[in-house]
């Protein structure tokens, strides 16, 4: 990659700056080993939520609240974020971040558990946006659940879609890279979806559900 391209990507990533609340949540996430979405990807989530006037959003992987903050800031004022994570302590810190940002607890539903146990209990077609940033080897299963959960016109987004620049390198065959690469193929092949790969953060694979 040329230095000019690297500089342009760095400029794009730094274009969306985080405030003190987001920076504090990011630091807590890094300390806990819950690596948060990068600012460029977070800002993209906020814009997507705003663009579709999202009222009901599902987040797979709460972390310590960084992506949830970006989503809530893009959602309509009466919107509800349903966020699923295995780690109760992560969710406790996320709740702290949401409170610091002034979001009412009534707007946030935190569910502790394995995503593939929780998602089947959520309503078909009842959500405007589904965002996934959890176990990479489960991404294909998250996609199947997301398509079911979304209304037509809703959006699904996956973080780490470039997976540390490994996905584009066919010689990289570790399980996480293979799973993320396979996700891209599944999205491309699904006629119910219209997709784009956004090269922000670590890659944000985004698709609109255009039919049931």
TIRO-2110 file (N, C-alpha, C; in Angstrom, 1 decimal):
// TIRO-2110
0.8, -1.2, 0.0, N, 1, A
0.0, 0.0, 0.0, CA, 1, A
0.9, 1.2, 0.0, C, 1, A
0.6, 2.2, -0.8, N, 2, A
1.4, 3.4, -0.9, CA, 2, A
1.1, 4.3, 0.3, C, 2, A
2.1, 5.1, 0.6, N, 3, A
2.0, 6.0, 1.7, CA, 3, A
0.8, 7.0, 1.6, C, 3, A
0.5, 7.4, 0.3, N, 4, A
-0.6, 8.3, 0.1, CA, 4, A
-1.9, 7.6, 0.4, C, 4, A
-2.1, 6.3, 0.1, N, 5, A
-3.3, 5.6, 0.4, CA, 5, A
-3.4, 5.4, 1.9, C, 5, A
-2.3, 5.1, 2.5, N, 6, A
-2.3, 4.9, 4.0, CA, 6, A
-2.7, 6.2, 4.7, C, 6, A
-2.2, 7.3, 4.2, N, 7, A
-2.5, 8.6, 4.8, CA, 7, A
-4.0, 9.0, 4.6, C, 7, A
-4.5, 8.6, 3.4, N, 8, A
-6.0, 8.9, 3.2, CA, 8, A
-6.8, 8.0, 4.1, C, 8, A
-6.5, 6.8, 4.3, N, 9, A
-7.3, 5.9, 5.2, CA, 9, A
-7.2, 6.4, 6.6, C, 9, A
-6.0, 6.9, 7.0, N, 10, A
-5.8, 7.4, 8.4, CA, 10, A
-6.6, 8.7, 8.5, C, 10, A
-6.6, 9.5, 7.5, N, 11, A
-7.4, 10.7, 7.6, CA, 11, A
-8.9, 10.4, 7.7, C, 11, A
-9.4, 9.4, 6.9, N, 12, A
-10.8, 9.1, 7.0, CA, 12, A
-11.1, 8.5, 8.4, C, 12, A
-10.2, 7.7, 9.0, N, 13, A
-10.5, 7.1, 10.3, CA, 13, A
-10.5, 8.2, 11.4, C, 13, A
-9.7, 9.2, 11.2, N, 14, A
-9.6, 10.3, 12.3, CA, 14, A
-10.7, 11.3, 12.1, C, 14, A
-11.4, 11.3, 11.0, N, 15, A
-12.4, 12.3, 10.6, CA, 15, A
-13.5, 12.4, 11.7, C, 15, A
-13.9, 11.2, 12.2, N, 16, A
-14.9, 11.1, 13.2, CA, 16, A
-14.3, 11.0, 14.6, C, 16, A
-14.3, 12.1, 15.4, N, 17, A
-13.6, 12.1, 16.6, CA, 17, A
-14.5, 11.7, 17.8, C, 17, A
-14.0, 11.0, 18.8, N, 18, A
-14.8, 10.6, 19.9, CA, 18, A
-14.7, 11.6, 21.0, C, 18, A
-15.8, 11.8, 21.7, N, 19, A
-15.8, 12.7, 22.9, CA, 19, A
-15.3, 12.0, 24.1, C, 19, A
-15.3, 12.6, 25.2, N, 20, A
-14.7, 12.1, 26.5, CA, 20, A
-15.4, 10.8, 26.9, C, 20, A
-16.7, 10.8, 26.7, N, 21, A
-17.5, 9.6, 27.2, CA, 21, A
-17.1, 8.4, 26.4, C, 21, A
-17.0, 8.6, 25.1, N, 22, A
-16.6, 7.5, 24.2, CA, 22, A
-15.2, 7.0, 24.5, C, 22, A
-14.3, 8.0, 24.7, N, 23, A
-12.9, 7.6, 25.0, CA, 23, A
-12.8, 6.9, 26.3, C, 23, A
-13.6, 7.2, 27.3, N, 24, A
-13.6, 6.5, 28.5, CA, 24, A
-14.1, 5.1, 28.4, C, 24, A
-15.2, 4.9, 27.6, N, 25, A
-15.7, 3.6, 27.4, CA, 25, A
-14.7, 2.8, 26.6, C, 25, A
-14.0, 3.4, 25.6, N, 26, A
-13.0, 2.6, 24.8, CA, 26, A
-11.9, 2.2, 25.7, C, 26, A
-11.4, 3.0, 26.6, N, 27, A
-10.4, 2.6, 27.5, CA, 27, A
-10.8, 1.5, 28.4, C, 27, A
-12.0, 1.6, 29.0, N, 28, A
-12.5, 0.4, 29.8, CA, 28, A
-12.5, -0.9, 29.0, C, 28, A
-13.0, -0.8, 27.8, N, 29, A
-13.1, -1.9, 26.9, CA, 29, A
-11.7, -2.6, 26.7, C, 29, A
-10.8, -1.7, 26.4, N, 30, A
-9.4, -2.2, 26.1, CA, 30, A
-8.8, -2.9, 27.3, C, 30, A
-9.1, -2.3, 28.5, N, 31, A
-8.6, -2.8, 29.8, CA, 31, A
-9.2, -4.2, 30.1, C, 31, A
-10.4, -4.4, 29.6, N, 32, A
-11.2, -5.6, 29.9, CA, 32, A
-10.9, -6.7, 28.8, C, 32, A
-10.2, -6.3, 27.8, N, 33, A
-10.0, -7.2, 26.7, CA, 33, A
-11.2, -7.3, 25.7, C, 33, A
-12.2, -6.4, 25.8, N, 34, A
-13.3, -6.3, 25.0, CA, 34, A
-13.0, -5.2, 23.9, C, 34, A
-12.3, -5.6, 22.9, N, 35, A
-11.8, -4.6, 21.9, CA, 35, A
-12.9, -3.9, 21.2, C, 35, A
-13.1, -2.6, 21.3, N, 36, A
-14.2, -2.0, 20.7, CA, 36, A
-14.1, -1.6, 19.2, C, 36, A
-15.2, -1.4, 18.6, N, 37, A
-15.1, -0.9, 17.2, CA, 37, A
-14.3, 0.4, 17.1, C, 37, A
-13.6, 0.6, 16.0, N, 38, A
-12.8, 1.8, 15.9, CA, 38, A
-13.7, 3.0, 15.5, C, 38, A
-13.3, 4.2, 15.8, N, 39, A
-14.1, 5.4, 15.6, CA, 39, A
-14.8, 5.5, 14.2, C, 39, A
-14.1, 5.1, 13.1, N, 40, A
-14.7, 5.2, 11.8, CA, 40, A
-15.8, 4.3, 11.7, C, 40, A
-15.7, 3.1, 12.2, N, 41, A
-16.8, 2.1, 12.1, CA, 41, A
-17.9, 2.5, 13.0, C, 41, A
-17.6, 3.1, 14.2, N, 42, A
-18.7, 3.6, 15.1, CA, 42, A
-19.5, 4.7, 14.5, C, 42, A
-18.8, 5.6, 13.8, N, 43, A
-19.4, 6.8, 13.2, CA, 43, A
-20.3, 6.3, 12.1, C, 43, A
-19.9, 5.3, 11.3, N, 44, A
-20.7, 4.7, 10.3, CA, 44, A
-22.0, 4.1, 10.8, C, 44, A
-21.9, 3.4, 11.9, N, 45, A
-23.1, 2.8, 12.6, CA, 45, A
-24.1, 4.0, 12.9, C, 45, A
-23.5, 5.0, 13.5, N, 46, A
-24.4, 6.2, 13.9, CA, 46, A
-25.1, 6.7, 12.7, C, 46, A
-24.4, 6.9, 11.6, N, 47, A
-25.0, 7.4, 10.4, CA, 47, A
-26.0, 6.5, 9.8, C, 47, A
-25.8, 5.2, 9.8, N, 48, A
-26.7, 4.2, 9.3, CA, 48, A
-28.0, 4.2, 10.1, C, 48, A
-27.8, 4.3, 11.5, N, 49, A
-29.0, 4.3, 12.3, CA, 49, A
-29.8, 5.6, 12.1, C, 49, A
-29.1, 6.7, 11.9, N, 50, A
-29.8, 7.9, 11.6, CA, 50, A
-30.5, 7.9, 10.3, C, 50, A
-29.9, 7.4, 9.3, N, 51, A
-30.4, 7.3, 7.9, CA, 51, A
-31.8, 6.6, 7.8, C, 51, A
-31.9, 5.5, 8.6, N, 52, A
-33.1, 4.7, 8.6, CA, 52, A
-34.0, 5.0, 9.7, C, 52, A
-33.7, 6.1, 10.5, N, 53, A
-34.6, 6.5, 11.6, CA, 53, A
-34.8, 5.3, 12.6, C, 53, A
-33.7, 4.6, 12.9, N, 54, A
-33.9, 3.3, 13.6, CA, 54, A
-34.5, 3.5, 15.0, C, 54, A
-35.5, 2.6, 15.2, N, 55, A
-36.2, 2.6, 16.5, CA, 55, A
-35.8, 1.4, 17.3, C, 55, A
-35.7, 0.2, 16.6, N, 56, A
-35.4, -1.0, 17.3, CA, 56, A
-34.1, -1.6, 16.7, C, 56, A
-33.1, -1.8, 17.6, N, 57, A
-31.7, -2.2, 17.1, CA, 57, A
-31.3, -3.4, 18.0, C, 57, A
-30.7, -4.4, 17.4, N, 58, A
-30.1, -5.5, 18.1, CA, 58, A
-28.6, -5.4, 17.9, C, 58, A
-27.9, -5.5, 19.0, N, 59, A
-26.4, -5.5, 19.0, CA, 59, A
-25.9, -6.9, 19.6, C, 59, A
-25.1, -7.6, 18.8, N, 60, A
-24.5, -8.8, 19.2, CA, 60, A
-23.1, -8.6, 19.6, C, 60, A
-22.9, -8.5, 20.9, N, 61, A
-21.6, -8.2, 21.5, CA, 61, A
-21.6, -6.8, 22.1, C, 61, A
-22.0, -6.7, 23.3, N, 62, A
-22.1, -5.4, 24.0, CA, 62, A
-20.8, -4.8, 24.2, C, 62, A
-19.8, -5.6, 24.5, N, 63, A
-18.5, -5.0, 24.9, CA, 63, A
-18.7, -4.1, 26.1, C, 63, A
-18.0, -3.0, 26.2, N, 64, A
-18.1, -2.1, 27.3, CA, 64, A
-18.9, -0.8, 26.8, C, 64, A
-19.6, -0.9, 25.7, N, 65, A
-20.6, 0.1, 25.4, CA, 65, A
-20.2, 1.1, 24.3, C, 65, A
-19.0, 0.9, 23.6, N, 66, A
-18.6, 1.9, 22.6, CA, 66, A
-19.6, 1.9, 21.4, C, 66, A
-19.8, 0.7, 20.8, N, 67, A
-20.7, 0.6, 19.7, CA, 67, A
-22.1, 0.9, 20.1, C, 67, A
-22.5, 0.6, 21.3, N, 68, A
-23.8, 0.9, 21.7, CA, 68, A
-24.1, 2.4, 21.8, C, 68, A
-23.0, 3.1, 22.3, N, 69, A
-23.1, 4.6, 22.3, CA, 69, A
-23.3, 5.2, 20.9, C, 69, A
-22.5, 4.7, 20.0, N, 70, A
-22.6, 5.2, 18.6, CA, 70, A
-24.0, 4.9, 18.0, C, 70, A
-24.5, 3.7, 18.3, N, 71, A
-25.9, 3.3, 17.8, CA, 71, A
-27.0, 4.2, 18.4, C, 71, A
-26.9, 4.3, 19.8, N, 72, A
-27.9, 5.1, 20.5, CA, 72, A
-28.0, 6.6, 20.0, C, 72, A
-26.8, 7.1, 19.7, N, 73, A
-26.7, 8.5, 19.2, CA, 73, A
-27.3, 8.7, 17.8, C, 73, A
-27.4, 7.6, 17.1, N, 74, A
-28.0, 7.7, 15.8, CA, 74, A
-29.5, 7.3, 15.7, C, 74, A
-29.9, 6.6, 16.8, N, 75, A
-31.3, 6.2, 16.8, CA, 75, A
-32.3, 7.3, 17.2, C, 75, A
-33.5, 7.1, 16.9, N, 76, A
-34.5, 8.1, 17.2, CA, 76, A
-34.7, 8.1, 18.8, C, 76, A
-35.2, 9.2, 19.3, N, 77, A
-35.2, 9.4, 20.8, CA, 77, A
-36.0, 8.4, 21.5, C, 77, A
-36.9, 7.8, 20.9, N, 78, A
-37.7, 6.7, 21.6, CA, 78, A
-37.3, 5.3, 21.2, C, 78, A
-36.1, 5.2, 20.6, N, 79, A
-35.6, 3.9, 20.2, CA, 79, A
-35.1, 3.1, 21.3, C, 79, A
-35.1, 1.7, 21.1, N, 80, A
-34.6, 0.8, 22.1, CA, 80, A
-33.5, -0.1, 21.5, C, 80, A
-32.4, -0.1, 22.3, N, 81, A
-31.2, -1.0, 21.9, CA, 81, A
-31.3, -2.3, 22.7, C, 81, A
-31.3, -3.4, 22.0, N, 82, A
-31.2, -4.7, 22.7, CA, 82, A
-29.8, -5.2, 22.4, C, 82, A
-29.1, -5.4, 23.5, N, 83, A
-27.7, -5.8, 23.4, CA, 83, A
-27.4, -7.1, 24.1, C, 83, A
-26.7, -8.0, 23.4, N, 84, A
-26.5, -9.4, 24.0, CA, 84, A
-24.9, -9.6, 24.1, C, 84, A
-24.6, -10.1, 25.3, N, 85, A
-23.1, -10.4, 25.5, CA, 85, A
-23.0, -11.5, 26.5, C, 85, A
-22.0, -12.3, 26.4, N, 86, A
-21.7, -13.4, 27.4, CA, 86, A
-21.3, -12.9, 28.8, C, 86, A
-20.6, -11.7, 28.8, N, 87, A
-19.9, -11.2, 29.9, CA, 87, A
-20.7, -10.2, 30.7, C, 87, A
-21.2, -10.6, 31.9, N, 88, A
-21.9, -9.7, 32.7, CA, 88, A
-21.2, -8.4, 33.1, C, 88, A
-19.9, -8.6, 33.4, N, 89, A
-19.1, -7.4, 33.8, CA, 89, A
-18.9, -6.4, 32.6, C, 89, A
-18.8, -6.9, 31.4, N, 90, A
-18.8, -6.0, 30.3, CA, 90, A
-20.0, -5.2, 30.2, C, 90, A
-21.2, -5.9, 30.4, N, 91, A
-22.4, -5.2, 30.3, CA, 91, A
-22.6, -4.2, 31.5, C, 91, A
-22.0, -4.5, 32.6, N, 92, A
-22.1, -3.5, 33.7, CA, 92, A
-21.4, -2.2, 33.4, C, 92, A
-20.2, -2.4, 32.7, N, 93, A
-19.4, -1.2, 32.3, CA, 93, A
-20.1, -0.5, 31.1, C, 93, A
-20.8, -1.2, 30.3, N, 94, A
-21.6, -0.6, 29.2, CA, 94, A
-22.7, 0.2, 29.8, C, 94, A
-23.4, -0.3, 30.8, N, 95, A
-24.5, 0.4, 31.4, CA, 95, A
-23.9, 1.7, 32.0, C, 95, A
-22.7, 1.7, 32.6, N, 96, A
-22.1, 2.9, 33.1, CA, 96, A
-21.9, 3.9, 32.0, C, 96, A
-21.4, 3.5, 30.9, N, 97, A
-21.2, 4.4, 29.8, CA, 97, A
-22.5, 5.0, 29.3, C, 97, A
-23.5, 4.2, 29.2, N, 98, A
-24.8, 4.7, 28.7, CA, 98, A
-25.4, 5.8, 29.7, C, 98, A
-25.2, 5.5, 31.0, N, 99, A
-25.7, 6.5, 32.0, CA, 99, A
-24.9, 7.8, 31.9, C, 99, A
-23.6, 7.6, 31.7, N, 100, A
-22.7, 8.8, 31.6, CA, 100, A
-23.1, 9.7, 30.4, C, 100, A
-23.6, 9.0, 29.3, N, 101, A
-24.0, 9.7, 28.1, CA, 101, A
-25.4, 10.3, 28.2, C, 101, A
-26.1, 10.0, 29.3, N, 102, A
-27.4, 10.5, 29.5, CA, 102, A
-28.6, 9.7, 28.9, C, 102, A
-28.3, 8.5, 28.6, N, 103, A
-29.4, 7.6, 28.0, CA, 103, A
-30.2, 6.9, 29.1, C, 103, A
-31.5, 7.0, 29.0, N, 104, A
-32.3, 6.4, 30.0, CA, 104, A
-32.2, 4.9, 30.0, C, 104, A
-32.2, 4.2, 31.1, N, 105, A
-32.2, 2.8, 31.2, CA, 105, A
-33.3, 2.1, 30.5, C, 105, A
-34.4, 2.8, 30.3, N, 106, A
-35.6, 2.3, 29.6, CA, 106, A
-35.3, 2.1, 28.1, C, 106, A
-34.3, 2.7, 27.6, N, 107, A
-34.0, 2.6, 26.2, CA, 107, A
-33.0, 1.5, 25.9, C, 107, A
-32.5, 0.8, 26.9, N, 108, A
-31.5, -0.2, 26.7, CA, 108, A
-31.9, -1.5, 27.4, C, 108, A
-31.9, -2.6, 26.6, N, 109, A
-32.2, -3.9, 27.2, CA, 109, A
-31.0, -4.8, 27.0, C, 109, A
-30.3, -5.0, 28.1, N, 110, A
-29.1, -5.8, 28.1, CA, 110, A
-29.5, -7.3, 28.5, C, 110, A
-29.0, -8.2, 27.6, N, 111, A
-29.3, -9.6, 27.9, CA, 111, A
-28.0, -10.3, 28.0, C, 111, A
-27.7, -11.0, 29.1, N, 112, A
-26.5, -11.8, 29.3, CA, 112, A
-26.7, -13.2, 28.8, C, 112, A
-25.9, -13.6, 27.9, N, 113, A
-26.0, -15.0, 27.4, CA, 113, A
-25.4, -15.2, 26.0, C, 113, A
-25.4, -16.4, 25.5, N, 114, A
-24.8, -16.7, 24.2, CA, 114, A
-25.8, -16.2, 23.2, C, 114, A
-25.3, -15.5, 22.2, N, 115, A
-26.1, -14.8, 21.2, CA, 115, A
-27.0, -15.8, 20.5, C, 115, A
-26.5, -17.0, 20.1, N, 116, A
-27.2, -18.0, 19.4, CA, 116, A
-28.3, -18.7, 20.2, C, 116, A
-28.3, -18.5, 21.5, N, 117, A
-29.4, -18.9, 22.4, CA, 117, A
-30.4, -17.8, 22.5, C, 117, A
-30.0, -16.6, 22.5, N, 118, A
-30.9, -15.4, 22.7, CA, 118, A
-31.6, -15.0, 21.5, C, 118, A
-30.9, -14.9, 20.4, N, 119, A
-31.5, -14.3, 19.1, CA, 119, A
-32.7, -15.1, 18.7, C, 119, A
-32.8, -16.4, 18.7, N, 120, A
-34.0, -17.1, 18.3, CA, 120, A
-35.3, -16.7, 19.1, C, 120, A
-35.1, -16.1, 20.2, N, 121, A
-36.3, -15.6, 21.0, CA, 121, A
-36.8, -14.3, 20.6, C, 121, A
-36.1, -13.6, 19.8, N, 122, A
-36.5, -12.2, 19.3, CA, 122, A
-37.4, -12.3, 18.1, C, 122, A
-38.2, -11.3, 17.9, N, 123, A
-39.3, -11.4, 17.0, CA, 123, A
-38.9, -11.2, 15.5, C, 123, A
-39.4, -12.0, 14.7, N, 124, A
-39.2, -12.0, 13.2, CA, 124, A
-39.6, -10.6, 12.7, C, 124, A
-38.8, -10.0, 11.9, N, 125, A
-39.1, -8.7, 11.2, CA, 125, A
-39.3, -7.6, 12.1, C, 125, A
-38.9, -7.7, 13.4, N, 126, A
-39.2, -6.6, 14.4, CA, 126, A
-38.1, -5.6, 14.6, C, 126, A
-37.0, -5.6, 13.8, N, 127, A
-35.9, -4.7, 14.0, CA, 127, A
-35.5, -4.0, 12.8, C, 127, A
-34.9, -2.8, 13.0, N, 128, A
-34.5, -1.9, 12.0, CA, 128, A
-33.0, -2.1, 11.6, C, 128, A
-32.2, -2.5, 12.6, N, 129, A
-30.8, -2.7, 12.4, CA, 129, A
-30.3, -3.8, 13.3, C, 129, A
-29.4, -4.6, 12.8, N, 130, A
-28.7, -5.6, 13.6, CA, 130, A
-27.2, -5.4, 13.4, C, 130, A
-26.4, -5.3, 14.5, N, 131, A
-25.0, -5.1, 14.4, CA, 131, A
-24.3, -6.2, 15.2, C, 131, A
-23.3, -6.8, 14.5, N, 132, A
-22.6, -8.0, 15.1, CA, 132, A
-21.1, -7.7, 15.3, C, 132, A
-20.6, -7.9, 16.5, N, 133, A
-19.2, -7.8, 16.8, CA, 133, A
-18.9, -8.7, 17.9, C, 133, A
-18.9, -10.0, 17.6, N, 134, A
-18.7, -11.0, 18.6, CA, 134, A
-17.9, -12.2, 18.0, C, 134, A
-18.2, -13.4, 18.3, N, 135, A
-17.4, -14.6, 17.9, CA, 135, A
-17.4, -14.7, 16.4, C, 135, A
-16.2, -14.5, 15.8, N, 136, A
-16.2, -14.5, 14.3, CA, 136, A
-16.6, -15.8, 13.7, C, 136, A
-16.3, -16.9, 14.4, N, 137, A
-16.7, -18.2, 13.8, CA, 137, A
-18.2, -18.4, 13.8, C, 137, A
-19.0, -17.6, 14.5, N, 138, A
-20.4, -17.6, 14.5, CA, 138, A
-21.1, -16.6, 13.6, C, 138, A
-20.3, -15.9, 12.8, N, 139, A
-20.8, -14.8, 12.0, CA, 139, A
-21.9, -15.3, 11.0, C, 139, A
-21.6, -16.5, 10.4, N, 140, A
-22.6, -17.0, 9.4, CA, 140, A
-24.0, -17.2, 10.1, C, 140, A
-23.9, -17.7, 11.3, N, 141, A
-25.2, -18.0, 12.1, CA, 141, A
-25.8, -16.7, 12.5, C, 141, A
-25.0, -15.7, 12.8, N, 142, A
-25.6, -14.3, 13.1, CA, 142, A
-26.3, -13.8, 11.9, C, 142, A
-25.7, -14.0, 10.7, N, 143, A
-26.3, -13.5, 9.5, CA, 143, A
-27.7, -14.1, 9.3, C, 143, A
-27.8, -15.4, 9.5, N, 144, A
-29.1, -16.0, 9.3, CA, 144, A
-30.1, -15.5, 10.3, C, 144, A
-29.7, -15.3, 11.5, N, 145, A
-30.6, -14.7, 12.5, CA, 145, A
-31.0, -13.3, 12.1, C, 145, A
-30.0, -12.5, 11.7, N, 146, A
-30.2, -11.1, 11.4, CA, 146, A
-31.2, -10.9, 10.3, C, 146, A
-31.1, -11.7, 9.2, N, 147, A
-32.0, -11.6, 8.1, CA, 147, A
-33.4, -11.9, 8.6, C, 147, A
-33.6, -12.8, 9.5, N, 148, A
-34.9, -13.1, 10.0, CA, 148, A
-35.4, -12.0, 10.9, C, 148, A
-34.6, -11.4, 11.7, N, 149, A
-35.0, -10.3, 12.6, CA, 149, A
-35.3, -9.0, 11.9, C, 149, A
-34.7, -8.7, 10.8, N, 150, A
-34.9, -7.4, 10.2, CA, 150, A
-36.2, -7.3, 9.4, C, 150, A
-36.7, -6.1, 9.4, N, 151, A
-37.8, -5.7, 8.5, CA, 151, A
-37.2, -5.5, 7.1, C, 151, A
-38.0, -5.5, 6.1, N, 152, A
-37.5, -5.1, 4.8, CA, 152, A
-37.1, -3.6, 4.8, C, 152, A
-35.9, -3.3, 4.3, N, 153, A
-35.4, -2.0, 4.5, CA, 153, A
-34.4, -1.8, 5.7, C, 153, A
-34.4, -2.8, 6.5, N, 154, A
-33.5, -2.8, 7.6, CA, 154, A
-32.0, -3.2, 7.2, C, 154, A
-31.1, -2.9, 8.1, N, 155, A
-29.7, -3.0, 7.8, CA, 155, A
-29.0, -4.0, 8.8, C, 155, A
-28.1, -4.8, 8.3, N, 156, A
-27.2, -5.7, 9.1, CA, 156, A
-25.8, -5.2, 8.8, C, 156, A
-25.0, -5.1, 9.9, N, 157, A
-23.6, -4.7, 9.8, CA, 157, A
-22.7, -5.6, 10.7, C, 157, A
-21.6, -5.9, 10.1, N, 158, A
-20.6, -6.8, 10.8, CA, 158, A
-19.3, -6.0, 10.9, C, 158, A
-18.8, -5.9, 12.2, N, 159, A
-17.5, -5.3, 12.4, CA, 159, A
-16.4, -6.4, 12.1, C, 159, A
-15.1, -5.9, 11.9, N, 160, A
-14.0, -6.7, 11.6, CA, 160, A
-14.1, -7.5, 10.3, C, 160, A
-14.8, -6.9, 9.3, N, 161, A
-15.0, -7.6, 8.1, CA, 161, A
-13.7, -7.7, 7.2, C, 161, A
-12.7, -7.0, 7.6, N, 162, A
-11.4, -7.1, 7.0, CA, 162, A
-10.4, -7.9, 7.9, C, 162, A
-10.8, -8.1, 9.1, N, 163, A
-10.1, -8.9, 10.1, CA, 163, A
-8.6, -8.7, 10.1, C, 163, A
-8.2, -7.5, 10.5, N, 164, A
-6.8, -7.1, 10.6, CA, 164, A
-6.0, -7.3, 9.3, C, 164, A
-6.7, -7.0, 8.2, N, 165, A
-6.1, -7.1, 6.8, CA, 165, A
-5.8, -8.6, 6.4, C, 165, A
-6.4, -9.5, 7.0, N, 166, A
-6.1, -10.9, 6.7, CA, 166, A
-7.1, -11.5, 5.7, C, 166, A
-8.3, -10.9, 5.7, N, 167, A
-9.4, -11.5, 4.8, CA, 167, A
-9.0, -11.4, 3.3, C, 167, A
-8.4, -10.3, 2.9, N, 168, A
-8.0, -10.1, 1.5, CA, 168, A
-6.8, -11.0, 1.1, C, 168, A
-6.1, -11.6, 2.0, N, 169, A
-4.9, -12.4, 1.7, CA, 169, A
-5.3, -13.9, 1.7, C, 169, A
-5.4, -14.5, 0.5, N, 170, A
-5.9, -15.9, 0.4, CA, 170, A
-5.0, -16.9, 1.1, C, 170, A
-3.8, -16.5, 1.5, N, 171, A
-2.9, -17.4, 2.2, CA, 171, A
-3.2, -17.6, 3.7, C, 171, A
-4.1, -16.6, 4.2, N, 172, A
-4.4, -16.6, 5.6, CA, 172, A
-5.6, -17.6, 5.8, C, 172, A
-5.4, -18.7, 6.5, N, 173, A
-6.4, -19.7, 6.6, CA, 173, A
-6.8, -20.1, 8.1, C, 173, A
-6.5, -19.2, 9.0, N, 174, A
-6.9, -19.4, 10.4, CA, 174, A
-8.4, -19.4, 10.5, C, 174, A
-9.0, -20.1, 11.5, N, 175, A
-10.5, -20.2, 11.6, CA, 175, A
-11.2, -18.9, 11.5, C, 175, A
-10.7, -17.9, 12.2, N, 176, A
-11.5, -16.6, 12.3, CA, 176, A
-11.5, -16.0, 10.9, C, 176, A
-10.3, -15.9, 10.2, N, 177, A
-10.2, -15.3, 8.9, CA, 177, A
-11.1, -16.1, 7.9, C, 177, A
-11.1, -17.4, 7.9, N, 178, A
-11.9, -18.2, 7.0, CA, 178, A
-13.4, -17.9, 7.3, C, 178, A
-13.8, -17.8, 8.5, N, 179, A
-15.2, -17.5, 8.9, CA, 179, A
-15.6, -16.2, 8.4, C, 179, A
-14.8, -15.1, 8.6, N, 180, A
-15.2, -13.8, 8.1, CA, 180, A
-15.2, -13.7, 6.6, C, 180, A
-14.3, -14.4, 5.9, N, 181, A
-14.2, -14.5, 4.5, CA, 181, A
-15.5, -15.2, 3.9, C, 181, A
-15.9, -16.3, 4.6, N, 182, A
-17.1, -17.0, 4.2, CA, 182, A
-18.4, -16.1, 4.4, C, 182, A
-18.4, -15.3, 5.5, N, 183, A
-19.5, -14.4, 5.7, CA, 183, A
-19.7, -13.5, 4.4, C, 183, A
-18.6, -12.9, 4.0, N, 184, A
-18.7, -12.1, 2.8, CA, 184, A
-19.3, -12.8, 1.6, C, 184, A
-18.9, -14.0, 1.4, N, 185, A
-19.5, -14.8, 0.3, CA, 185, A
-21.0, -15.0, 0.5, C, 185, A
-21.3, -15.3, 1.7, N, 186, A
-22.8, -15.6, 2.0, CA, 186, A
-23.6, -14.3, 1.7, C, 186, A
-23.1, -13.2, 2.2, N, 187, A
-23.8, -11.9, 1.9, CA, 187, A
-23.9, -11.6, 0.4, C, 187, A
-22.8, -11.8, -0.3, N, 188, A
-22.9, -11.5, -1.7, CA, 188, A
-23.9, -12.4, -2.4, C, 188, A
-24.0, -13.7, -2.0, N, 189, A
-24.9, -14.6, -2.7, CA, 189, A
-26.3, -14.5, -2.3, C, 189, A
-26.6, -13.8, -1.2, N, 190, A
-28.0, -13.7, -0.7, CA, 190, A
-28.8, -12.7, -1.5, C, 190, A
-29.8, -13.1, -2.3, N, 191, A
-30.5, -12.2, -3.1, CA, 191, A
-31.5, -11.3, -2.3, C, 191, A
-31.6, -11.6, -1.0, N, 192, A
-32.4, -10.7, -0.2, CA, 192, A
-31.7, -9.5, 0.3, C, 192, A
-30.4, -9.4, 0.0, N, 193, A
-29.5, -8.4, 0.6, CA, 193, A
-28.8, -7.6, -0.5, C, 193, A
-28.6, -6.3, -0.2, N, 194, A
-27.8, -5.4, -1.1, CA, 194, A
-26.7, -4.9, -0.2, C, 194, A
-25.5, -5.2, -0.6, N, 195, A
-24.4, -5.1, 0.4, CA, 195, A
-23.2, -4.2, -0.1, C, 195, A
-22.5, -3.7, 0.8, N, 196, A
-21.3, -2.9, 0.5, CA, 196, A
-20.2, -3.2, 1.6, C, 196, A
-19.0, -3.2, 1.2, N, 197, A
-17.9, -3.4, 2.2, CA, 197, A
-17.3, -2.0, 2.5, C, 197, A
-17.5, -1.5, 3.7, N, 198, A
-16.9, -0.1, 4.0, CA, 198, A
-15.6, -0.3, 4.6, C, 198, A
-14.5, 0.3, 4.0, N, 199, A
-13.2, 0.1, 4.6, CA, 199, A
-12.9, 1.1, 5.7, C, 199, A
-13.8, 1.1, 6.7, N, 200, A
-13.6, 2.0, 7.9, CA, 200, A
-13.2, 1.1, 9.0, C, 200, A
-12.4, 1.6, 10.0, N, 201, A
-12.1, 0.8, 11.1, CA, 201, A
-11.4, -0.5, 10.6, C, 201, A
-11.8, -1.6, 11.1, N, 202, A
-11.3, -2.9, 10.6, CA, 202, A
-12.2, -3.5, 9.6, C, 202, A
-13.0, -2.7, 8.9, N, 203, A
-13.9, -3.2, 7.9, CA, 203, A
-15.3, -3.3, 8.5, C, 203, A
-16.3, -2.7, 7.8, N, 204, A
-17.7, -2.8, 8.2, CA, 204, A
-18.5, -3.3, 7.0, C, 204, A
-18.9, -4.6, 7.1, N, 205, A
-19.7, -5.2, 6.0, CA, 205, A
-21.1, -4.8, 6.3, C, 205, A
-21.8, -4.2, 5.4, N, 206, A
-23.1, -3.6, 5.6, CA, 206, A
-24.0, -4.1, 4.5, C, 206, A
-25.2, -4.5, 4.8, N, 207, A
-26.2, -4.9, 3.8, CA, 207, A
-27.6, -4.5, 4.2, C, 207, A
-28.4, -4.1, 3.2, N, 208, A
-29.8, -3.7, 3.4, CA, 208, A
-30.6, -4.9, 3.0, C, 208, A
-31.6, -5.3, 3.8, N, 209, A
-32.6, -6.3, 3.4, CA, 209, A
-33.6, -5.7, 2.5, C, 209, A
-33.6, -6.2, 1.2, N, 210, A
-34.5, -5.7, 0.2, CA, 210, A
-35.7, -6.5, 0.0, C, 210, A
-35.7, -7.8, 0.5, N, 211, A
-36.9, -8.6, 0.4, CA, 211, A
-36.9, -9.7, 1.4, C, 211, A
-38.1, -10.3, 1.7, N, 212, A
-38.2, -11.4, 2.6, CA, 212, A
-37.7, -12.7, 1.9, C, 212, A
END
